[in-house]
Amino acid sequence: MLQQIYPQVEHPFQYELNKDFQFAAAHYVPSSKAGQCQQMHGHTYFVNVTVAGDQLDETGFLVNFSFIKKLIHDRYDHTLLNDHNQDFNNNEPNYFPTTEVVARTIYELVNDFLATTDNKATCVQIFLRETPTSYCIYRPRKLLRQLNAAGGVR
């Protein structure tokens, strides 16, 4: 994978970790307004996960890079995203496996995992590239509200 610089969200945390990886998956968008995307097709998705926090764990990590990759890659690689009924569905547009929804879902999976760790790092951004010319950035609104309530970002 080529090294890239991603758009960043400012945050008040001491540490920021970024993990890049990719997975191959097929999907279709179950809407007559989706054009060609209504047909099943595949992508090699490129993901950058940004995790931030103030406390390192007992190994000196904010989070082990391999845990982040395994969480997503093992779940979605070489699958049909529409078949992941716990994450997506074909009836509600907010759960169609579009780039936007996949990015949000990756955030939710990562942040749910981080909530189980002792040092409670948080996911601050997901960058999901679907094609060489198309990508989505997901930043949780909850985090943005917390930063603003605490006096904004630095």
Disulfide bonds with the S-S distance in Angstrom:
none
